[in-house]
Amino acid sequence: MHFKKNVTFSAAISLGWERFIGTEGKVLSIETFGASGTGDEVMKLFGFTVENVVQTTKNLLNFRYVKALLY
């Protein structure tokens, strides 16, 4: 089954994910090198928070019931 809208989250570069996300997909990734801080601080800096992941998914899917899919 092929989906047009997939969301992937990678704590690395997005290179290679384009073949998995579909024609309208979204990759949340880290494209830079050298950020310093605790793991939590760096992940938050790049948008890897529960709130941002949920909002990114909702925005992409334009779907009211994403919460049910995530839990």
N, CA, C and O atoms as a CHARMM CRD file, in Angstrom:
* protein
*
  284
    1    1 MET  N      0.83800  -1.17100   0.00000 PROA 1      0.00000
    2    1 MET  CA     0.00000   0.00000   0.00000 PROA 1      0.00000
    3    1 MET  C      0.88600   1.23900   0.00000 PROA 1      0.00000
    4    1 MET  O      1.84600   1.32200   0.76700 PROA 1      0.00000
    5    2 HSD  N      0.56900   2.18500  -0.84900 PROA 2      0.00000
    6    2 HSD  CA     1.33300   3.41700  -0.94400 PROA 2      0.00000
    7    2 HSD  C      0.51700   4.57800  -0.37800 PROA 2      0.00000
    8    2 HSD  O     -0.65600   4.75500  -0.70900 PROA 2      0.00000
    9    3 PHE  N      1.15200   5.34500   0.46400 PROA 3      0.00000
   10    3 PHE  CA     0.50800   6.51400   1.03800 PROA 3      0.00000
   11    3 PHE  C      1.15100   7.76500   0.45600 PROA 3      0.00000
   12    3 PHE  O      2.35600   7.78400   0.20100 PROA 3      0.00000
   13    4 LYS  N      0.36200   8.80300   0.24700 PROA 4      0.00000
   14    4 LYS  CA     0.87900  10.06800  -0.24500 PROA 4      0.00000
   15    4 LYS  C      1.44700  10.92100   0.87500 PROA 4      0.00000
   16    4 LYS  O      2.34600  11.73100   0.65200 PROA 4      0.00000
   17    5 LYS  N      0.91800  10.73900   2.08400 PROA 5      0.00000
   18    5 LYS  CA     1.29600  11.59900   3.20300 PROA 5      0.00000
   19    5 LYS  C      1.81900  10.76200   4.36300 PROA 5      0.00000
   20    5 LYS  O      1.04500  10.23000   5.15800 PROA 5      0.00000
   21    6 ASN  N      3.11400  10.65400   4.44800 PROA 6      0.00000
   22    6 ASN  CA     3.76500  10.00100   5.58800 PROA 6      0.00000
   23    6 ASN  C      4.60400  11.03200   6.31100 PROA 6      0.00000
   24    6 ASN  O      5.11300  11.97000   5.69700 PROA 6      0.00000
   25    7 VAL  N      4.74900  10.86300   7.60800 PROA 7      0.00000
   26    7 VAL  CA     5.59900  11.72700   8.40800 PROA 7      0.00000
   27    7 VAL  C      6.71300  10.86800   8.98000 PROA 7      0.00000
   28    7 VAL  O      6.45700   9.81200   9.55800 PROA 7      0.00000
   29    8 THR  N      7.94000  11.31900   8.81800 PROA 8      0.00000
   30    8 THR  CA     9.06500  10.62300   9.43500 PROA 8      0.00000
   31    8 THR  C      9.81500  11.59800  10.33400 PROA 8      0.00000
   32    8 THR  O      9.86300  12.80000  10.07400 PROA 8      0.00000
   33    9 PHE  N     10.38400  11.06400  11.37400 PROA 9      0.00000
   34    9 PHE  CA    11.13900  11.85300  12.33700 PROA 9      0.00000
   35    9 PHE  C     12.50500  11.20600  12.46700 PROA 9      0.00000
   36    9 PHE  O     12.61800  10.03700  12.83900 PROA 9      0.00000
   37   10 SER  N     13.54400  11.97500  12.15700 PROA 10     0.00000
   38   10 SER  CA    14.89200  11.43000  12.15900 PROA 10     0.00000
   39   10 SER  C     15.82500  12.38800  12.88600 PROA 10     0.00000
   40   10 SER  O     15.92000  13.56400  12.53300 PROA 10     0.00000
   41   11 ALA  N     16.50400  11.88500  13.88900 PROA 11     0.00000
   42   11 ALA  CA    17.47800  12.70900  14.60700 PROA 11     0.00000
   43   11 ALA  C     18.80000  12.71900  13.83300 PROA 11     0.00000
   44   11 ALA  O     19.88300  12.75400  14.41700 PROA 11     0.00000
   45   12 ALA  N     18.68100  12.68900  12.54300 PROA 12     0.00000
   46   12 ALA  CA    19.81500  12.76000  11.61900 PROA 12     0.00000
   47   12 ALA  C     19.32500  13.51200  10.38800 PROA 12     0.00000
   48   12 ALA  O     18.24500  14.10100  10.42000 PROA 12     0.00000
   49   13 ILE  N     20.09100  13.50300   9.31300 PROA 13     0.00000
   50   13 ILE  CA    19.68800  14.22300   8.11100 PROA 13     0.00000
   51   13 ILE  C     18.52400  13.52000   7.41200 PROA 13     0.00000
   52   13 ILE  O     18.26400  12.33800   7.63700 PROA 13     0.00000
   53   14 SER  N     17.84200  14.26700   6.57400 PROA 14     0.00000
   54   14 SER  CA    16.66400  13.73700   5.88200 PROA 14     0.00000
   55   14 SER  C     17.01800  12.91900   4.63700 PROA 14     0.00000
   56   14 SER  O     16.14600  12.28500   4.04300 PROA 14     0.00000
   57   15 LEU  N     18.28500  12.93100   4.24400 PROA 15     0.00000
   58   15 LEU  CA    18.72000  12.22400   3.04200 PROA 15     0.00000
   59   15 LEU  C     18.26500  10.76800   3.06100 PROA 15     0.00000
   60   15 LEU  O     18.55700  10.02500   3.99900 PROA 15     0.00000
   61   16 GLY  N     17.55100  10.37500   2.02100 PROA 16     0.00000
   62   16 GLY  CA    17.08400   9.00300   1.90300 PROA 16     0.00000
   63   16 GLY  C     15.63200   8.79700   2.29500 PROA 16     0.00000
   64   16 GLY  O     15.00100   7.83700   1.85200 PROA 16     0.00000
   65   17 TRP  N     15.09400   9.68400   3.12000 PROA 17     0.00000
   66   17 TRP  CA    13.71300   9.52200   3.56900 PROA 17     0.00000
   67   17 TRP  C     12.69300   9.86800   2.48900 PROA 17     0.00000
   68   17 TRP  O     11.53500   9.46100   2.58600 PROA 17     0.00000
   69   18 GLU  N     13.10300  10.61200   1.46300 PROA 18     0.00000
   70   18 GLU  CA    12.14900  11.04600   0.43900 PROA 18     0.00000
   71   18 GLU  C     11.43400   9.87800  -0.23100 PROA 18     0.00000
   72   18 GLU  O     10.30200  10.03500  -0.68900 PROA 18     0.00000
   73   19 ARG  N     12.05600   8.73700  -0.29500 PROA 19     0.00000
   74   19 ARG  CA    11.40600   7.58400  -0.94900 PROA 19     0.00000
   75   19 ARG  C     10.34600   6.93800  -0.06700 PROA 19     0.00000
   76   19 ARG  O      9.56100   6.11700  -0.54200 PROA 19     0.00000
   77   20 PHE  N     10.31700   7.29800   1.21100 PROA 20     0.00000
   78   20 PHE  CA     9.34600   6.70100   2.13700 PROA 20     0.00000
   79   20 PHE  C      8.20100   7.62600   2.51600 PROA 20     0.00000
   80   20 PHE  O      7.17600   7.15400   3.00800 PROA 20     0.00000
   81   21 ILE  N      8.34200   8.92000   2.30500 PROA 21     0.00000
   82   21 ILE  CA     7.34700   9.84900   2.82800 PROA 21     0.00000
   83   21 ILE  C      6.17600  10.11000   1.88900 PROA 21     0.00000
   84   21 ILE  O      5.17100  10.68100   2.31300 PROA 21     0.00000
   85   22 GLY  N      6.27600   9.71600   0.65300 PROA 22     0.00000
   86   22 GLY  CA     5.19200   9.95400  -0.29200 PROA 22     0.00000
   87   22 GLY  C      5.31700  11.31900  -0.94100 PROA 22     0.00000
   88   22 GLY  O      6.19000  12.11500  -0.59400 PROA 22     0.00000
   89   23 THR  N      4.43800  11.57100  -1.87700 PROA 23     0.00000
   90   23 THR  CA     4.51500  12.79600  -2.66300 PROA 23     0.00000
   91   23 THR  C      4.17700  14.04300  -1.86400 PROA 23     0.00000
   92   23 THR  O      4.56900  15.14100  -2.25800 PROA 23     0.00000
   93   24 GLU  N      3.46700  13.90800  -0.76200 PROA 24     0.00000
   94   24 GLU  CA     3.08400  15.05300   0.05800 PROA 24     0.00000
   95   24 GLU  C      3.58900  14.90800   1.49700 PROA 24     0.00000
   96   24 GLU  O      3.05400  15.54000   2.40800 PROA 24     0.00000
   97   25 GLY  N      4.60500  14.08700   1.70300 PROA 25     0.00000
   98   25 GLY  CA     5.07900  13.78800   3.04100 PROA 25     0.00000
   99   25 GLY  C      5.94800  14.86800   3.66400 PROA 25     0.00000
  100   25 GLY  O      6.27200  15.87400   3.03400 PROA 25     0.00000
  101   26 LYS  N      6.31000  14.63700   4.89600 PROA 26     0.00000
  102   26 LYS  CA     7.09300  15.58500   5.68800 PROA 26     0.00000
  103   26 LYS  C      8.15100  14.84300   6.48400 PROA 26     0.00000
  104   26 LYS  O      7.87500  13.80600   7.08700 PROA 26     0.00000
  105   27 VAL  N      9.37500  15.38400   6.48500 PROA 27     0.00000
  106   27 VAL  CA    10.45700  14.84100   7.29600 PROA 27     0.00000
  107   27 VAL  C     10.84300  15.89200   8.32600 PROA 27     0.00000
  108   27 VAL  O     11.15000  17.02900   7.96800 PROA 27     0.00000
  109   28 LEU  N     10.82900  15.52700   9.58200 PROA 28     0.00000
  110   28 LEU  CA    11.37500  16.36600  10.63800 PROA 28     0.00000
  111   28 LEU  C     12.74000  15.78600  10.95800 PROA 28     0.00000
  112   28 LEU  O     12.85200  14.66300  11.44900 PROA 28     0.00000
  113   29 SER  N     13.79000  16.57200  10.67000 PROA 29     0.00000
  114   29 SER  CA    15.14400  16.04500  10.80500 PROA 29     0.00000
  115   29 SER  C     16.09300  17.13100  11.28200 PROA 29     0.00000
  116   29 SER  O     15.71000  18.29100  11.42700 PROA 29     0.00000
  117   30 ILE  N     17.31800  16.74400  11.52000 PROA 30     0.00000
  118   30 ILE  CA    18.36800  17.67700  11.92300 PROA 30     0.00000
  119   30 ILE  C     19.36200  17.75300  10.77300 PROA 30     0.00000
  120   30 ILE  O     20.02700  16.76800  10.45300 PROA 30     0.00000
  121   31 GLU  N     19.46000  18.90700  10.16400 PROA 31     0.00000
  122   31 GLU  CA    20.29000  19.07700   8.97400 PROA 31     0.00000
  123   31 GLU  C     21.60800  19.79300   9.27400 PROA 31     0.00000
  124   31 GLU  O     22.37300  20.08300   8.35600 PROA 31     0.00000
  125   32 THR  N     21.87500  20.07500  10.52900 PROA 32     0.00000
  126   32 THR  CA    23.09400  20.79700  10.88800 PROA 32     0.00000
  127   32 THR  C     23.94900  19.94700  11.81600 PROA 32     0.00000
  128   32 THR  O     23.52600  18.88800  12.27900 PROA 32     0.00000
  129   33 PHE  N     25.12700  20.41600  12.07300 PROA 33     0.00000
  130   33 PHE  CA    26.06700  19.70000  12.92300 PROA 33     0.00000
  131   33 PHE  C     26.62000  20.66400  13.96200 PROA 33     0.00000
  132   33 PHE  O     26.83700  21.84000  13.66700 PROA 33     0.00000
  133   34 GLY  N     26.84700  20.17400  15.17400 PROA 34     0.00000
  134   34 GLY  CA    27.57100  20.94600  16.16600 PROA 34     0.00000
  135   34 GLY  C     26.75200  21.58800  17.25200 PROA 34     0.00000
  136   34 GLY  O     27.29400  22.38500  18.01800 PROA 34     0.00000
  137   35 ALA  N     25.48000  21.28800  17.36200 PROA 35     0.00000
  138   35 ALA  CA    24.67700  21.86400  18.44000 PROA 35     0.00000
  139   35 ALA  C     25.13500  21.29100  19.77800 PROA 35     0.00000
  140   35 ALA  O     25.44300  20.10400  19.88900 PROA 35     0.00000
  141   36 SER  N     25.17300  22.14600  20.78000 PROA 36     0.00000
  142   36 SER  CA    25.61400  21.71700  22.10400 PROA 36     0.00000
  143   36 SER  C     24.49400  21.89300  23.11700 PROA 36     0.00000
  144   36 SER  O     23.66100  22.79100  22.99400 PROA 36     0.00000
  145   37 GLY  N     24.48900  21.04000  24.09800 PROA 37     0.00000
  146   37 GLY  CA    23.51100  21.11200  25.17200 PROA 37     0.00000
  147   37 GLY  C     23.16700  19.71700  25.62900 PROA 37     0.00000
  148   37 GLY  O     23.72300  18.73200  25.14400 PROA 37     0.00000
  149   38 THR  N     22.24400  19.64300  26.56700 PROA 38     0.00000
  150   38 THR  CA    21.78200  18.32100  26.98200 PROA 38     0.00000
  151   38 THR  C     20.95900  17.72600  25.85300 PROA 38     0.00000
  152   38 THR  O     20.52400  18.43500  24.94600 PROA 38     0.00000
  153   39 GLY  N     20.75400  16.44100  25.91400 PROA 39     0.00000
  154   39 GLY  CA    19.94300  15.78600  24.88800 PROA 39     0.00000
  155   39 GLY  C     18.56500  16.41000  24.77100 PROA 39     0.00000
  156   39 GLY  O     18.08200  16.65300  23.66500 PROA 39     0.00000
  157   40 ASP  N     17.93200  16.66900  25.90400 PROA 40     0.00000
  158   40 ASP  CA    16.59700  17.27800  25.89100 PROA 40     0.00000
  159   40 ASP  C     16.61700  18.66800  25.26000 PROA 40     0.00000
  160   40 ASP  O     15.71700  19.01600  24.49400 PROA 40     0.00000
  161   41 GLU  N     17.63000  19.45400  25.57500 PROA 41     0.00000
  162   41 GLU  CA    17.72700  20.81200  25.02400 PROA 41     0.00000
  163   41 GLU  C     17.91700  20.79400  23.51200 PROA 41     0.00000
  164   41 GLU  O     17.28300  21.56000  22.78700 PROA 41     0.00000
  165   42 VAL  N     18.78100  19.92700  23.05300 PROA 42     0.00000
  166   42 VAL  CA    19.06100  19.85800  21.62000 PROA 42     0.00000
  167   42 VAL  C     17.84700  19.32600  20.85600 PROA 42     0.00000
  168   42 VAL  O     17.51900  19.83400  19.78400 PROA 42     0.00000
  169   43 MET  N     17.19700  18.33200  21.38900 PROA 43     0.00000
  170   43 MET  CA    16.00700  17.79900  20.71400 PROA 43     0.00000
  171   43 MET  C     14.91000  18.85100  20.64500 PROA 43     0.00000
  172   43 MET  O     14.23600  18.97900  19.62200 PROA 43     0.00000
  173   44 LYS  N     14.72800  19.59800  21.71500 PROA 44     0.00000
  174   44 LYS  CA    13.73100  20.67700  21.71800 PROA 44     0.00000
  175   44 LYS  C     14.10200  21.75200  20.70500 PROA 44     0.00000
  176   44 LYS  O     13.23400  22.25000  19.98900 PROA 44     0.00000
  177   45 LEU  N     15.38100  22.11400  20.63600 PROA 45     0.00000
  178   45 LEU  CA    15.86200  23.11700  19.69200 PROA 45     0.00000
  179   45 LEU  C     15.47700  22.76600  18.25600 PROA 45     0.00000
  180   45 LEU  O     15.12800  23.64800  17.47200 PROA 45     0.00000
  181   46 PHE  N     15.54000  21.49000  17.91600 PROA 46     0.00000
  182   46 PHE  CA    15.24100  21.04500  16.55600 PROA 46     0.00000
  183   46 PHE  C     13.79400  20.60800  16.35800 PROA 46     0.00000
  184   46 PHE  O     13.44700  20.07900  15.30200 PROA 46     0.00000
  185   47 GLY  N     12.96000  20.82100  17.34900 PROA 47     0.00000
  186   47 GLY  CA    11.53500  20.55800  17.18600 PROA 47     0.00000
  187   47 GLY  C     11.08300  19.16000  17.53300 PROA 47     0.00000
  188   47 GLY  O      9.96200  18.77700  17.19800 PROA 47     0.00000
  189   48 PHE  N     11.91800  18.39200  18.19000 PROA 48     0.00000
  190   48 PHE  CA    11.55300  17.03600  18.56000 PROA 48     0.00000
  191   48 PHE  C     10.88400  17.02400  19.94200 PROA 48     0.00000
  192   48 PHE  O     11.41900  16.49200  20.91400 PROA 48     0.00000
  193   49 THR  N      9.70800  17.62600  19.98500 PROA 49     0.00000
  194   49 THR  CA     8.88800  17.60800  21.20200 PROA 49     0.00000
  195   49 THR  C      7.57800  16.92200  20.86400 PROA 49     0.00000
  196   49 THR  O      7.18100  16.85600  19.70100 PROA 49     0.00000
  197   50 VAL  N      6.91500  16.41800  21.88000 PROA 50     0.00000
  198   50 VAL  CA     5.62100  15.76300  21.64900 PROA 50     0.00000
  199   50 VAL  C      4.66600  16.73300  20.97300 PROA 50     0.00000
  200   50 VAL  O      3.98000  16.37200  20.01600 PROA 50     0.00000
  201   51 GLU  N      4.62000  17.95200  21.46400 PROA 51     0.00000
  202   51 GLU  CA     3.69000  18.94500  20.91000 PROA 51     0.00000
  203   51 GLU  C      3.97200  19.21500  19.43300 PROA 51     0.00000
  204   51 GLU  O      3.04300  19.28400  18.62800 PROA 51     0.00000
  205   52 ASN  N      5.23900  19.36900  19.07600 PROA 52     0.00000
  206   52 ASN  CA     5.57200  19.65300  17.68400 PROA 52     0.00000
  207   52 ASN  C      5.33900  18.45000  16.77900 PROA 52     0.00000
  208   52 ASN  O      4.88600  18.60400  15.64500 PROA 52     0.00000
  209   53 VAL  N      5.64200  17.27200  17.26400 PROA 53     0.00000
  210   53 VAL  CA     5.39900  16.06200  16.47500 PROA 53     0.00000
  211   53 VAL  C      3.90300  15.90500  16.19100 PROA 53     0.00000
  212   53 VAL  O      3.50900  15.62000  15.06000 PROA 53     0.00000
  213   54 VAL  N      3.08200  16.08900  17.21000 PROA 54     0.00000
  214   54 VAL  CA     1.62600  15.97200  17.03500 PROA 54     0.00000
  215   54 VAL  C      1.12700  17.05200  16.08900 PROA 54     0.00000
  216   54 VAL  O      0.34200  16.76400  15.18600 PROA 54     0.00000
  217   55 GLN  N      1.57200  18.30800  16.28300 PROA 55     0.00000
  218   55 GLN  CA     1.10700  19.39700  15.42600 PROA 55     0.00000
  219   55 GLN  C      1.56300  19.21700  13.98500 PROA 55     0.00000
  220   55 GLN  O      0.78800  19.46600  13.06200 PROA 55     0.00000
  221   56 THR  N      2.79200  18.79500  13.77600 PROA 56     0.00000
  222   56 THR  CA     3.30300  18.53800  12.42300 PROA 56     0.00000
  223   56 THR  C      2.45700  17.47100  11.72800 PROA 56     0.00000
  224   56 THR  O      2.10600  17.61200  10.55600 PROA 56     0.00000
  225   57 THR  N      2.14000  16.41800  12.45100 PROA 57     0.00000
  226   57 THR  CA     1.32700  15.33600  11.89100 PROA 57     0.00000
  227   57 THR  C     -0.07500  15.82300  11.57200 PROA 57     0.00000
  228   57 THR  O     -0.60100  15.53900  10.49500 PROA 57     0.00000
  229   58 LYS  N     -0.68300  16.54800  12.49000 PROA 58     0.00000
  230   58 LYS  CA    -2.02800  17.08600  12.24900 PROA 58     0.00000
  231   58 LYS  C     -2.03400  18.01800  11.04300 PROA 58     0.00000
  232   58 LYS  O     -2.92400  17.94000  10.19600 PROA 58     0.00000
  233   59 ASN  N     -1.04600  18.89400  10.96800 PROA 59     0.00000
  234   59 ASN  CA    -0.98500  19.82700   9.83700 PROA 59     0.00000
  235   59 ASN  C     -0.85300  19.09900   8.51400 PROA 59     0.00000
  236   59 ASN  O     -1.50500  19.46800   7.53700 PROA 59     0.00000
  237   60 LEU  N     -0.03200  18.08500   8.46900 PROA 60     0.00000
  238   60 LEU  CA     0.16000  17.34200   7.22900 PROA 60     0.00000
  239   60 LEU  C     -1.08900  16.58400   6.83200 PROA 60     0.00000
  240   60 LEU  O     -1.50800  16.62400   5.67500 PROA 60     0.00000
  241   61 LEU  N     -1.67300  15.90600   7.77500 PROA 61     0.00000
  242   61 LEU  CA    -2.81500  15.06200   7.45900 PROA 61     0.00000
  243   61 LEU  C     -4.12500  15.82500   7.39000 PROA 61     0.00000
  244   61 LEU  O     -5.10500  15.35800   6.80900 PROA 61     0.00000
  245   62 ASN  N     -4.12600  17.02800   8.00500 PROA 62     0.00000
  246   62 ASN  CA    -5.35700  17.81400   8.05800 PROA 62     0.00000
  247   62 ASN  C     -6.50200  16.92500   8.55400 PROA 62     0.00000
  248   62 ASN  O     -7.56400  16.84500   7.93700 PROA 62     0.00000
  249   63 PHE  N     -6.25900  16.27800   9.65500 PROA 63     0.00000
  250   63 PHE  CA    -7.13300  15.22700  10.15800 PROA 63     0.00000
  251   63 PHE  C     -7.41300  15.46600  11.62700 PROA 63     0.00000
  252   63 PHE  O     -6.47500  15.62300  12.40900 PROA 63     0.00000
  253   64 ARG  N     -8.66300  15.49700  12.02500 PROA 64     0.00000
  254   64 ARG  CA    -9.04500  15.81100  13.39300 PROA 64     0.00000
  255   64 ARG  C     -8.67200  14.73100  14.39600 PROA 64     0.00000
  256   64 ARG  O     -8.44500  15.03000  15.56900 PROA 64     0.00000
  257   65 TYR  N     -8.60600  13.50600  13.96400 PROA 65     0.00000
  258   65 TYR  CA    -8.49500  12.40100  14.90100 PROA 65     0.00000
  259   65 TYR  C     -7.10700  11.77700  14.92800 PROA 65     0.00000
  260   65 TYR  O     -6.97800  10.57800  15.17500 PROA 65     0.00000
  261   66 VAL  N     -6.07200  12.56300  14.67900 PROA 66     0.00000
  262   66 VAL  CA    -4.70300  12.06100  14.70900 PROA 66     0.00000
  263   66 VAL  C     -4.37200  11.52900  16.09600 PROA 66     0.00000
  264   66 VAL  O     -3.61300  10.56800  16.22100 PROA 66     0.00000
  265   67 LYS  N     -4.92300  12.13100  17.12900 PROA 67     0.00000
  266   67 LYS  CA    -4.66000  11.68900  18.49300 PROA 67     0.00000
  267   67 LYS  C     -4.94500  10.20000  18.64200 PROA 67     0.00000
  268   67 LYS  O     -4.18500   9.48500  19.29500 PROA 67     0.00000
  269   68 ALA  N     -6.01600   9.73700  18.05100 PROA 68     0.00000
  270   68 ALA  CA    -6.36800   8.32100  18.14700 PROA 68     0.00000
  271   68 ALA  C     -5.32800   7.44100  17.45300 PROA 68     0.00000
  272   68 ALA  O     -5.09400   6.30800  17.87400 PROA 68     0.00000
  273   69 LEU  N     -4.71300   7.94900  16.41000 PROA 69     0.00000
  274   69 LEU  CA    -3.71700   7.18600  15.67200 PROA 69     0.00000
  275   69 LEU  C     -2.38400   7.12500  16.42900 PROA 69     0.00000
  276   69 LEU  O     -1.62300   6.16900  16.28100 PROA 69     0.00000
  277   70 LEU  N     -2.11500   8.13900  17.23000 PROA 70     0.00000
  278   70 LEU  CA    -0.82500   8.22300  17.90600 PROA 70     0.00000
  279   70 LEU  C     -0.77400   7.49400  19.24200 PROA 70     0.00000
  280   70 LEU  O      0.31200   7.21600  19.75200 PROA 70     0.00000
  281   71 TYR  N     -1.92400   7.18300  19.81000 PROA 71     0.00000
  282   71 TYR  CA    -1.93600   6.56300  21.13800 PROA 71     0.00000
  283   71 TYR  C     -2.38700   5.13500  21.11900 PROA 71     0.00000
  284   71 TYR  O     -2.44500   4.49100  22.16600 PROA 71     0.00000
